[in-house]
Amino acid sequence: GGARPDNQLEKELEPENTRTKRPKSQKGAQSEISGTVKKINELLKASGAPEITMEESEDGFIVRLPAAMLFDKDSAEISGEDAKLFLKRIGMIVAKMPKEVKVDVIGHTDNIEPNKDSAYKNNWQLSTARALSVVEQLGSDGVPQDRLIASGKASFDPIASNASNDGRAKNNRVEIHFVSLEPKNKEATKKSILDTRN
């Protein structure tokens, strides 16, 4: 399948009513992110690309973005307009979240080191540079800088086996962790994640 024109993707990611009220809780923002993930995954599925996943974590929730959606091989420069539009939408939603919610962006790679022509000597550099690119994009899309964290884990936190192309594609990812540092919000965050799965 061919890629959709950028303006069609932009229309699909537009809120139905651009004057909708701001979500007053993490629950509203999480539901909005979940809806955006579903829309993007429909487009990714049509193009055969790996899908974005969203799951509960101990202190909030995680959105996993396949590196192939964001970057060319061995690169940390965000390459696709689709990726930029998705991050812009996420940035708009994050801006509405409670101020105590931190956005921790973590880059991950498979176990194959970047080729010698890459600007990055190893997977530590590549994974960290990719996280930084996403943080900078979110910052330029309006997320306050003091709520953003960037780090890289290279190939040391795999979610699949590196023995296959499919597994390596899953391991090459950027995770956006939405973490509430306020313990009182932990249970509410868990409940809202479960609500978005229905």
FENKA-V939543 format. One record per backbone hydrogen bond with DSSP energy under -0.5 kcal/mol. CO is the residue of the C=O (numbers start at 1). NH is the residue of the N-H. If there is no record, write none. Layout:
co->CO nh->NH
co->CO nh->NH
This chain:
co->5 nh->8
co->5 nh->9
co->6 nh->10
co->7 nh->11
co->8 nh->12
co->9 nh->13
co->10 nh->14
co->11 nh->14
co->17 nh->20
co->25 nh->29
co->26 nh->30
co->27 nh->31
co->28 nh->32
co->29 nh->33
co->30 nh->34
co->31 nh->35
co->32 nh->36
co->33 nh->37
co->34 nh->38
co->35 nh->39
co->36 nh->40
co->37 nh->41
co->38 nh->42
co->39 nh->43
co->40 nh->44
co->41 nh->45
co->42 nh->46
co->43 nh->47
co->44 nh->48
co->44 nh->49
co->45 nh->48
co->53 nh->64
co->55 nh->62
co->57 nh->60
co->59 nh->180
co->60 nh->57
co->61 nh->178
co->62 nh->55
co->62 nh->64
co->63 nh->65
co->63 nh->176
co->64 nh->53
co->64 nh->66
co->65 nh->174
co->66 nh->69
co->66 nh->70
co->67 nh->70
co->67 nh->71
co->70 nh->79
co->70 nh->80
co->72 nh->75
co->76 nh->78
co->77 nh->72
co->80 nh->84
co->81 nh->85
co->82 nh->86
co->83 nh->87
co->84 nh->88
co->85 nh->89
co->86 nh->90
co->87 nh->91
co->88 nh->92
co->89 nh->93
co->90 nh->94
co->91 nh->95
co->93 nh->96
co->93 nh->97
co->94 nh->97
co->98 nh->101
co->100 nh->102
co->100 nh->181
co->102 nh->104
co->102 nh->179
co->103 nh->105
co->103 nh->149
co->104 nh->106
co->104 nh->177
co->105 nh->151
co->106 nh->175
co->107 nh->153
co->108 nh->173
co->111 nh->113
co->115 nh->118
co->122 nh->126
co->123 nh->127
co->124 nh->128
co->125 nh->129
co->126 nh->130
co->127 nh->131
co->128 nh->132
co->129 nh->133
co->130 nh->134
co->131 nh->135
co->132 nh->136
co->133 nh->137
co->134 nh->138
co->135 nh->139
co->136 nh->140
co->137 nh->141
co->138 nh->143
co->139 nh->142
co->144 nh->147
co->145 nh->148
co->147 nh->103
co->149 nh->105
co->151 nh->107
co->153 nh->156
co->154 nh->109
co->161 nh->164
co->164 nh->168
co->165 nh->169
co->166 nh->170
co->167 nh->171
co->168 nh->172
co->171 nh->173
co->172 nh->67
co->173 nh->108
co->174 nh->65
co->175 nh->106
co->175 nh->177
co->176 nh->63
co->176 nh->178
co->177 nh->104
co->177 nh->179
co->178 nh->61
co->179 nh->102
co->179 nh->181
co->181 nh->183
co->182 nh->185
co->183 nh->186
co->185 nh->189
co->186 nh->190
co->187 nh->191
co->188 nh->192
co->189 nh->193
co->190 nh->194
co->191 nh->195
co->192 nh->196
co->193 nh->197
co->194 nh->197
co->195 nh->198
